[in-house]
Amino acid sequence: MEKILLSGFLLVVLPFLAFLIIVTFTKRFKMLSALISITAIFISFILSIIILVWQLKDPSSFLKYDIPWLYIGNLKMNIGIIINSLTAIMLLVVTTVSLLVQIYSISYMKGDEGFSKFFGFISLFSFSMLGIVISNNLLQLYIFWELVGLCSYLLIGFWYFKPEAADAGKKAFVVTRFGDFGFLIGILIISYLSGTFDILEIENFVKNGTLSDKMLLIVVILLFCGAIGKSGQFPLHVWLPDAMEGPTPVSALIHAATMVAAGVFMVARLFPIFSASPDAMLFIAYLGAFTALFSATIALTQDDIKRVLAYSTLSQLGYMMLALGSGGYVAGMFHLYTHAFFKALLFLCAGSVIHAIHSNNIWQMGGLHKKMPVTSITFFIAALAISGIYPLSGFFSKDEIFLSILYSGNKLLYYSAMFTAFLTAFYMFRLYFVTFSGKPKEEKNVHESPLVMTVPLIILALLSIFSGFIGIPDIKFSIHKFLFIEHLKEAHFDFKVALTSNIIALSGILLAYLIYGLKIINADNLKQKSGIIYNILKNKYYIDEFYMFLIKNIYYTSTEAIKWFDRHIVDGAVNLVAFLCRWTGGKLKLTITGRVQNYAMYIVLGVILIILAIYVYQPDVMNIVRR
């Protein structure tokens, strides 16, 4: 037991030590910095495997350890870790993707002046996400939560000398603050009411029914605000596409296993609290369904390869929230697990293409399959996986989501999810055919990426193929048995649903092939016929423009009014008091003549005025004096 707890502690601390060493000692030695960072996350990866193997022996068991930190009245604050099935699978996902991304980055970031700094920030990012995973109390979780936000700011704006990157970093930091503010308020309310920050104790407090339904709904929605910000749910999704301004390995890490996964993981960690409020769960499910469909429609029209994948991420995160809101705890986490591999693969393939073409525009690509076969094949596998084609990993996790929605009895959400699956298959293979099929747009010296980049692609491709097999029901190491929650019923395989989802996905792929592969259907004619609809989707429903309108016309106007009030009313009142003091002092100054007889006259006049005042206002006193 102690060894497992020590392993959990070490695998979190090691990336932080790597960060400290890099920024303090090895910043000038680029390859040494990369080696330190990769070695740290590799050891963390090995330790996560050890924890997973231990957890497989008894999935229902858990270890918890606390160190007293701070006491305020009756409220105690601890620093601690919790290791259970959810922790084990998430640790494996984070360390696996982080390790492969860092290896890939050796070549991708080669020649960059901030090479060492990049690996230092990546190590800090990994430490922050691993800290969220092992936290056993809400206060500690929130501290790491905010540290993840800080790291995202540093990495998205890594190329800060580019105005777009600097703005994207600030946008991510500011937008997620709105959600995090609600998250913090929710933490403070539930901790005050329960008298503890400990997650398990809060779960027991909620199970006892002490909270009213209305208060529980408010608390859960406030907690979910954190997930809305971090996991890019509507309407706080606008930061995520702009996060593409960072280096592509950063995009892969943020979109696959770290920042955006934090919101989904938080809902899963607090699932007993969330599931205690049916109204809140319904809200989460509908918001997830809307985000999934909304983002998928935008991805249909984007020309930047990374932005297509960014909106794809938003859509898949919506799927995960839809599953969790429908009661599909295992379905949501299972899709988070498979998505981490094929989405990291998609981004790293995109990075491989960008590295070769030096452009993000898909219309400047084409015919890359022959010149970049490894990148093309691995991208194809990832596209099949995210489309949910049997027997790749995405098929099993998406099928689980569909079943969870279907068994919840909400047909509207079920049909919405199926239509989104069609759109997903279409835009992913639109991206594939435009990028890799046909003839090259320009004769360039394009070649396959080096082994240090393609080996991670191959490994992630294998994981995209085989990682879904743990979703097969009734096998020994099925994810249904591993992600243990008491009294929770999970959906199982349904041939009709599986066949339907595959037919829908294949229909989307076929349509993309007819338009962008065979070009039987003219894409330009479709654009013209769609008219205003295409423009709306191309401009992302003008959400960013709407926000800028609000900022300029409401926020700036209100701040100008506040500035006027502060300058003329508040400052004016202070300045008036100062003026009166100066004016009175100037007049009184005239009475200071230096002549004794004048002062004597003032004293006599003062006494007379006092006597008159007493006579007028206090006549009783004068009567006593006369007697």
Secondary structure by P-SEA (a helix, b strand, c coil): caaaaaaaaaaaaaaaaaaaaaaccccccaaaaaaaaaaaaaaaaaaaaaaaaaaaaccccbbbbbbbccccccbbbbbbccccaaaaaaaaaaaaaaaaaaaaaccccccccaaaaaaaaaaaaaaaaaaaaacccaaaaaaaaaaaaaaaaaaaacccccaaaaaaaaaaaaaaaaaaaaaaaaaaaaaaaaccccaaaaaaaaaaccccaaaaaaaaaaaacccccccccccccccccccccccaaaaaaaacccccaaaaaaaaaacccccccaaaaaaaaaaaaaaaaaaaaaacccccaaaaaaaaaaaaaaaaaaaaaacaaaaaaaaaaaaaaaaaaaaaaaaaaaaaccccccccccccccccaaaaaaaaaaaaaaacccccaaaaaaaaaaaaaaaaccaaaaaaaaaaaaaaaaaaaaaaaacccccccccccccccccccaaaaaaaaaaacccccccccccccccccccccccbbbbcccaaaaaaaaaaaaaaaaaaaaacccccccaaaaaaaaaaaaaaaaaccaaaaaaaaaaaccaaaaaaaaaaaaacaaaaaaaaaaaaaaaaaaaaaaaccccaaaaaaaaaaaaaaaaaaaaaccaaaaaaaac
